[in-house]
Amino acid sequence: MDSNGRKIWTNSEAWSLWEPLPDTNKPGLPYRPGLRLSIRRHMPRPPFGNYYKSERPTRTEADRQEKFHRTQSEWCLMRPPSISPPHPDPVVEGLQVIDEVACEDGRGAQLVRCRLDTDPERIMVAKIYDAFYYDYMLPVGGPCDVTRVADNHYSREAAAYEALADAKADGRLVPKYYGSWTFNLPVPDALQSFNSSSSDSTIRPVHMILMEWIEGISIDKLLQDERTVKSIEPALRLKILAKAMEVFCMVESCGVRHNDLAPRNVVLSPAYGWTTRMPAVFLIDFNVADTTRSPYYQGKKVTPPLPINPRHRFFHHYMPEFGRWIPRRYRKSTTFNGWLSTRWAPDEEGFLLPNPTDREYYENEVYYECVPHGPDSPLWTPGCGRPFDDDEY
């Protein structure tokens, strides 16, 4: 027992026995169509966490045992988002939620389509880092410091988009960035005694970023339907993957290491009608990204003048997370390296040249198995009854 007579939880007990306390006063998820918010610009705290300098005291890991004995709502109000200097622009904007993109209690950041009252024709996406609706239980068991996690995601993603906007990469490689913002939500009466976020216990602050709404579809969404994947020529799937890899390398050359190149984070635009032609490719979701030119970043600061050649950046990494998107013949390291070698030359124009030592390593023939493209399968048409061609699929 602790000094307050409460149980002290061990790791093994947390993993197997602990469950979140009933949170009967927690408000329902508010991010629904028609919601109106008064928002103002916000200056995020510097990014923190892995590879960054020590955190300020306001965002150090909280007392572990305290979390076991608090509901999520109580915890979020006792440990509010970080305080930052006020933004020089004090103007308050009106925002209206149009519809949900990805909203669910426990998913982490919430995504909605929205518009500003001052620019009603422009459709945007708001990514909202509200710790009330993060998952309060860690994957291994035990409570999660959700306010710290939400702050971490917000600080990293805002820093990444600021760097990409400065490099004029937003709207080209990633969605156009419209800044970081904050707004207030009401606090239920039964929870106001826990609120330490401001002098007004009836409200709590929430942070978000605004970015361009792209009419598109993620590769992850396409992979959920085998027939859709099969309807796209294998050669076109590889061209799209190659473009995503180039975008990833270009983003890195802007000083942002994405750290999560996965099908859910690659968006193709438009959403439909391009199965026989090349769509635009965008990279999204920078909440675990590193901004390598930040003065707070302590990791390896490699900032080459040109993007790294994807042939070298993805050498020996055959992208298993993309699964069926990659034709079967290229789903092992040596054949994937062989495809890389046919797609990009060692001295490909516009990309960084490797030093002599690296070049000798990359060009070692033992690492390559060049498999020629098979004949393209005809497009699959629903109802035609043609079985899947496993060799190409």
N, C-alpha and C positions, 0 to 999 in steps of 0.2 A: 504494500500500500504506500501511496505517496503521502506528503504532509497534509493533504486534504482528505485522506481516507479513501482515495480512489485506486483502483487496480493499476498496477504497473504491467504493461504488456511486453512480453518477449517477442523476438522475431518469429519464432516458430508458432507462437500463439496467434500473432497477427496474420501470418500466412494462411492459417487453417481455420481460425475461429472468429476473427473480428468481422463484424458487419457494421455498416454505417448506422448511426442512431436515427430513429424516425424523425423526419424533418417536416413536421406538419405545418409549420409556418412559412415554408419556402414558397415564394410566388410561382405560379405557372409560367412556362416559357412565354415571354412577351413578344417575341419577334415574329409577328404574324402580319399578313396583309392588312393595310389600313393604319398600322401604328404610326403615330406622328411623334417626332423627337425634335427638341431644340438642341442643336449641336454647335460647338465652337472648336476652333483649331487648338491643337494640343502639341506640346513638345515632349516626345517620349524620353524616358531616361535612357542613358547609353546602354547598348546591349550587354548582357552579362551571361554567365554560365561557362560552359567548357570553352577553353582557349581565350577567355577574357580576363582582364585584371580583376582583383578582388572586388566583391560587391560592396556597395554602400550598406551600412547596417540595416537600412529599411528593407532590404531584400535578401538577407541571409536566411538560411534554412531555419524554420521556426522549431520551437521545442516539440520534439516528436511525440512525447507522451500527452501533451495538451490536446493534440489533434484527435486522439482516441476518444476523448470525452466531450467533444463538441460536434454539433450538427454542422453540415456544410454551410448553412446560412449563417450560423453564429460565427463560424471560422472566417468566412468571407468579410463579415462586418468588423470583426476584431483585427483582421489583417488586410486592410484595404489596399488598393493599387498604390504604387509608388507615387510620391509627390514630386512634381517637376516644376521648374520655373514657369510662370505664366507666358503664354504665347503672345508675341507683340500685336497680333491681330485679334482684337476683342469682339469682333462682329459675331453675332449669333445667327445661325442659318436654320431654316426649317427643313426637315427631311421627312419624307413619307415612304414607308415600306410598300413596295408594289406586290412582291410575292417572295416566297422562300426558295432559296437555292439548296441549302443544306442546313436544316435546323432540327435539332433533337437534343433533349436534355441528356447530358453525359458525353456528347461527341467532342467537346472542346469548343473552339471558335465557331460562331454561328455565321452563316452566309445568307444574305438577303439581297434581292434586287431593289433598288430605290431610286429616288430622284430628289433633287433640291428644289425648293420653292423658287429660287432665283434662276434656275436653269432647268425647267421642267421637261425639256425635250431630250436632255442627255440622261440616258439610263446608266446607272452605276451599280457596282457591287459594294456593299458594306461588309467588311469582315470584322466581327464584334468579339472581343476577348473578354467575355463575361464569366468570371470564375464561378458564379452561381450555377452554371450549366456545364462545367467541366466534370469529368468523372472523379468522384471523391475517393474511389478505391484504386490503389496502385495495382498494376497487373500481377505483382507477386503477393498481394494482400497487404492490408493495412491502409491507413488514410493517406491521402495525397495533399500536399500543401498547394491547393489549387490556385490560390492567389499568386503565389510565386511562379507557378507554371504559366499562368495566363500573362503575367508581366513579362516573363522570359520570351514567350512567343511574340507578344506585341513589340517588345524592344528590338528583337532580332529582325522581324519582318519589316518594321518601319525603317530600320537602318538600311536593310537591303534595298528596299524600294527607293529610298533617298539617294543611295549610291548609284543605282541604275538610272534614276531620273537625271542625276548630274552628268552621267555618261551618255545621255540621250538614247538610252536603250529601251526605256518604257514606251509602249505603243508600237514597238518594233520586234523585240524579243520576248517581252513580257507585257501584261496589260498596262495601259496608261495609268499613272499614279496621280491621285488627287489629294494626297496628304493624310495626316493623322489627326484624329478628332476625339472629342470627349463629350459625354452627355450625362445627365442624371436620371436615375429611376427612383420611384418611391420605395420606401422601406415600410413593410407592414408594422403596425403598432406594436405587436408582440415582440418584434426584434429590435426596436429602436434603442433599447438599453445596451445593446452590444455594439452599436455603431460608433466607430472611432475615426471615420473617414473625414468628417468635417464638423464644423460648429453646428450644423443643422442635422439633427439625427433622423430627420424624416426622408432624407435622400441619400443616395450612394452614387459615386462616379463609375462610369464604364468607359473604356477606351476602344477605339476602332480605327481602321483605315478605310479609305474610299479608293476604288480603282475602276477601271473601264470594264463594262460588261461586254464580253466577247460572245457573239452568237456562234457557238461551237459545241464540240463534244470531246470528251476525254478518250484516250485510247483505252483506259480501264472500262469505260462504259461500252465501248465497241467489243471488248473482249468478253463481255458477259453473254454475248450471243454468237455461238459458233458459226451460224449461217451468215451473219454480217461479216465476220472476219474472212470467211471463205469467199465471200463475194468480192473482196478486194484483191486484186492481182498481187501475188507474192513480191513481184518486182516493185510495185508501188508501195507496199508495206515497208520494204527495205529503204526506199527513197525517203519515206516519212521518218523512219527511225534515224536515218543518216542526218536529216535536217534537225531533228530533236537533239542529236549529239552535237551538231555544230552550234546550235543555240546554247546548249549547256556550256560549251567551251568558250563561246563569246561572252556569256554572262560572267564566267570566271575571269576573263581578261578585263572585265569592268571592276574587279575587286570584290566579287560576291561568289562565294562557294556555296552552291545550292544544297548539297549533301543528301538529296533525296530524289534522284532521277528515277521516277517510277511511272507506270502507265496512268495513274490517277492525276499526275502533275503535268501531263503533256496534253494540251488542248489543240484540236484541229478545227479550223474555221474555213468555210461555214460548216454547220453540223451535218448537212446532207447534200447530196448531189455531186460529190467529188470522187466517187469510188473508181473513176477511170482517169482522174487528173489530180495534180498535186495541190493539196490545201495549204493554207498558211498554218504555221506551227508556233505555238506559244508555250512558254514554261511558266508555271504558277506555283504558289504555296512556298513561301520563304520563311516560315516560322521556325525552322531549325537551321537557317542559313548562317554562314559566317561572313561578316563584312571585313575582308582581310586588310583593307586600308584604314580601318578605324584605329585611332590612337589607343583604344582600349584593347585591341586584339593582340594576343600574345602567342598565337600559333605561327606557323611558317608563313612568312609574308612573301609569297611568290607573286610578283606583278609583272608578267612578261609584256613586252610592247605589242605582241600579237597573240591571238588565241592559240592554245596548244592544238596541234593537229589531232583530230579525233582518232586517226589511225594509231597514234601513240597514247593518247589519253585513255582509250578504252582497250588497249592491248591486253590480252589475256582475260578480258572481262566480257563474257559472251551474253550478258544482259538477261539472265534467267528470269528476272522479274517480269519481262515482257512476254514470256511464255509463247503462246500460239501466234503472237504477232510476227515472230521470227520464223521463217520456213524451217521445217524440221532439219534439213541438211546443214543448217548453220547453228544448231543448238549445242555445239561443243566448242571448246576453246580454240582448237587449231583451225577448224573450218571457219569460225567467226573471225579469227585473225586473217584467214585467207580472204574473206569478204572485205574486211577493212582495207587490205592491200590492193584490192581491185577498185575500191571506191575512192581512196585518197592516195596520191603519190607521196613518197617520203618528203619531197620538197614542194608540197602543194602550195600554190600561191595564196597569200593571205593568212598563212598559218606559220607558227614559230618553227624554225629549223632546230632539230635536236643537236646536241653537242656530239663530237665524234665518238665518245664512249657510248652514249645512249644509242646513237645510230647503229653502231656495231651490234648492240644487244637486240634492237628492234628488227634488224634485217637478218638475224640468224634463221636460216631456212628450216631448222628443226621445229620452229614454232608455228609453221604455216602448213595448211593443207588446202590448196585451192580447188574448190569444187565448182564446176561451171553451173550456171543457171540451167535448170531443166526447162523444157518447153512450157510456156505459160499455160496454165489451165484455163479453159473457157470460164467466163463469169458464171457463178452459181445463181440460178433463178429459182425463187421459191416455187415449189410445186413440180419442178422438172424431174425429181426423183433420182438425180445423179448422185451416187455415193461420194463421200469425201475422198479426195486423193491424199492419202496420208503422207506420201513422199513430198508433196509440195506444201501441204498444210502444216 
